[in-house]
Amino acid sequence: MVIKMNLFALRSSKKKKASRPTGCFQSIVIFSIFLLPFIYPSPPNAVENEPGDISIEHDDGLADIVDPFDSTCYDWKGNVIPCVFKRPYAELLFDKPLPDPRFIDNQDGTVTDNLTGLIWLKNTNCFGMMDRESANLAVKRLKDGDCGPDPALRLSDGSSAGDWRLPTMSELCTLIDFSRRDPALPHGHLFSTVPPGYHWSATTLEHHSGLAWIVYFASGTTCYEDVTNQAGHILPVRKPLE
């Protein structure tokens, strides 16, 4: 199977500010490997716009692109991370054991992550594809009674408009599991069928507010996209209601 992935070859760990990026670097790679969010020379900085912060195997197909055993790997925020990693990304983000079970179906259209305490919308297909501003507005309007007609997915949590928001990139990354594919979500995640494509985050690039960070849950790949692109999906999140 061949798939487009985002690879950034690294030859220096020194960061530097760049001119406006035009998008992610795309490379064709044999999909027999588990890729980290990024392997790149100068990780773009990010700004968390909303509250709530909370592996590669050797493959000859990569020989002309990047040698993961002769590189330094970064996450989306520019932190150095292992180049060989086939586990839940949350293991790198939290210095504590992952709870078991990690996720709880609240039987009201929501899923609670026992690791972060965050509550996620269970219905990943409640919204269609839209640009980031429209996605942000749609999430803010989300409330009890939405996301029907399936009663197992319809929201019945007592939430009101304004309780939900777009997740930050940090929050989205806690859901990535590099040991899994289609989707690259942790075992027992309880979400409905994840649509193909990418999901918007609330996080923009520090020096390029017209670009927002995104996650492809099919592969766990992270990237960034022009906020006007009408192709992003939404996975709303909220904190427990008071």
C-alpha positions in Angstrom: 0.0 0.0 0.0 1.3 3.4 -1.0 0.2 6.6 0.8 1.2 10.2 0.9 2.8 11.1 4.2 4.5 14.1 5.6 8.2 13.7 6.0 10.7 16.4 7.0 14.3 15.4 6.6 16.5 16.7 9.4 20.2 17.5 9.3 20.4 20.2 12.0 18.7 20.6 15.3 18.9 24.4 15.2 15.6 26.1 15.0 15.1 29.1 12.8 12.1 31.2 11.7 11.0 30.7 8.1 8.9 32.6 5.6 5.3 31.6 5.3 5.0 27.9 4.6 3.0 26.8 1.7 1.8 23.6 3.3 3.2 20.2 4.3 6.0 18.5 2.5 4.5 15.5 0.8 6.5 12.3 0.1 5.4 8.9 -1.2 6.4 6.2 1.2 5.6 2.5 1.5 3.1 2.3 4.4 4.8 -0.5 6.3 6.1 1.9 8.8 4.8 3.9 11.7 5.6 7.6 11.2 6.1 10.1 13.9 4.2 13.4 13.6 7.1 15.1 12.0 10.8 14.6 11.1 11.9 18.0 10.0 14.7 20.6 10.3 13.0 23.6 11.8 9.7 22.8 13.5 7.2 25.6 13.0 6.2 27.2 16.3 2.6 26.9 17.5 0.2 28.9 19.5 -2.5 27.2 21.7 -5.5 29.4 20.9 -7.9 27.7 23.4 -7.6 26.5 27.0 -7.0 22.9 27.8 -3.3 22.0 27.4 -3.0 19.3 29.3 8.2 4.8 14.9 9.8 4.2 12.7 11.4 0.9 11.5 14.2 0.9 9.1 12.8 0.7 5.6 14.6 0.9 2.3 11.8 2.9 0.9 13.0 5.8 3.1 16.6 5.6 2.0 16.4 8.6 -0.5 14.2 10.7 1.8 15.4 10.4 5.4 17.3 7.9 7.5 15.4 7.8 10.8 18.4 6.3 12.5 20.6 9.2 11.5 18.2 12.0 12.3 16.6 13.9 15.1 12.8 13.6 15.4 10.5 16.3 16.7 6.9 16.4 17.7 4.6 19.2 16.3 5.8 21.6 19.0 9.5 21.1 18.3 10.2 18.8 21.2 12.7 16.0 20.5 11.1 12.6 20.6 12.2 9.0 19.8 12.4 8.2 16.2 11.4 4.6 16.9 8.0 4.7 18.5 5.0 2.3 18.2 2.9 3.2 21.2 0.2 5.7 22.2 1.6 9.2 21.8 0.2 10.0 25.3 3.1 7.9 26.7 5.4 10.7 25.6 3.1 13.5 26.8 2.4 12.2 30.3 4.8 11.0 32.9 2.3 8.5 34.4 0.7 5.1 33.6 -2.2 5.2 31.2 -5.4 4.3 32.9 -7.2 1.0 32.2 -9.9 1.4 31.0 -8.8 4.7 29.5 -12.2 5.6 27.9 -15.7 5.5 29.3 -18.9 5.6 27.2 -21.1 8.1 29.1 -24.2 6.8 27.3 -25.1 10.3 26.4 -23.3 10.8 23.1 -20.0 11.6 24.8 -16.8 9.7 25.7 -14.6 10.6 28.8 -10.9 10.1 28.6 -9.7 9.0 32.0 -6.2 10.2 31.3 -7.0 13.8 30.6 -10.4 14.2 32.2 -11.6 15.6 28.9 -15.0 14.8 27.4 -15.2 14.2 23.7 -18.1 14.0 21.3 -18.6 10.3 20.4 -20.2 11.0 17.0 -17.2 11.8 14.7 -19.6 12.4 11.8 -21.8 15.0 13.4 -20.4 17.7 11.2 -19.4 17.7 7.6 -16.2 19.2 6.1 -15.7 22.9 6.5 -13.2 25.7 6.8 -11.7 26.4 10.3 -13.8 29.5 11.1 -17.0 27.6 10.2 -15.8 24.7 12.3 -15.2 26.9 15.2 -18.7 28.5 15.0 -20.3 25.1 14.5 -18.7 23.7 17.6 -19.7 26.7 19.7 -23.3 26.1 18.7 -23.2 22.4 19.6 -25.7 21.4 22.4 -27.8 18.7 23.9 -30.1 17.1 21.3 -27.7 17.6 18.4 -25.9 14.9 16.3 -29.0 12.7 15.7 -30.8 10.7 14.6 -29.0 7.6 15.9 -29.9 7.5 19.6 -26.6 5.9 20.5 -24.8 8.9 19.1 -27.3 11.7 19.7 -26.0 14.2 22.3 -28.0 14.0 25.5 -25.5 15.3 28.0 -27.3 18.4 29.1 -24.7 20.7 27.4 -25.6 24.1 26.1 -24.2 26.2 23.2 -20.8 27.5 24.3 -19.8 24.4 26.3 -18.0 22.8 23.4 -14.9 24.0 21.5 -12.3 22.9 19.0 -9.5 20.9 20.8 -6.0 22.2 20.9 -3.3 20.4 19.1 -2.0 19.1 22.5 -5.4 17.6 23.2 -5.8 16.0 19.7 -2.3 14.5 20.0 -3.2 12.7 23.2 -5.5 10.5 21.1 -2.9 9.4 18.6 -1.6 5.8 18.9 1.3 5.0 16.6 0.8 1.3 17.0 -2.5 1.4 15.2 -3.9 2.5 11.8 -7.3 3.3 10.3 -7.8 4.8 12.7 -4.6 5.5 14.7 -6.6 5.8 17.9 -6.0 4.0 21.2 -7.5 0.6 21.8 -11.0 0.9 23.2 -11.4 4.5 22.1 -15.2 4.2 21.7 -15.6 6.9 19.0 -17.8 6.2 16.0 -16.3 5.5 12.6 -13.7 8.2 11.9 -14.2 9.9 8.6 -11.2 10.1 6.1 -9.2 13.2 5.9 -8.0 15.6 8.6 -9.4 17.2 11.8 -9.0 20.8 12.7 -7.3 21.9 15.9 -7.6 25.3 17.7 -3.8 25.8 17.4 -2.3 28.0 14.7 1.3 28.5 13.7 2.9 31.2 15.8 4.1 33.3 12.9 1.4 32.2 10.4 -2.1 32.7 11.9 -3.6 31.7 8.5 -2.3 28.2 9.0 -3.8 25.8 11.6 -2.4 22.5 12.9 -4.3 19.4 11.9 -4.3 15.6 12.6 -5.0 12.8 10.2 -6.4 10.1 12.4 -6.2 7.4 9.8 -2.4 7.5 10.2 -1.7 9.7 13.2 0.1 12.2 10.9 0.2 15.8 12.1 0.5 18.7 9.7 -0.9 22.2 9.1 -3.4 23.6 6.6 -4.7 26.9 5.4 -7.6 27.9 7.6 -9.8 28.7 4.5 -9.6 25.1 3.2 -13.1 23.7 3.4 -12.0 20.1 3.9 -11.5 19.8 7.7 -13.5 17.6 10.1 -14.3 18.4 13.7 -13.9 16.4 16.9 -15.4 18.7 19.6 -14.2 18.6 23.2 -15.3 20.0 26.6 -14.5 19.8 30.2 -17.0 18.3 32.7 -20.0 20.4 33.2 -20.2 22.3 36.5 
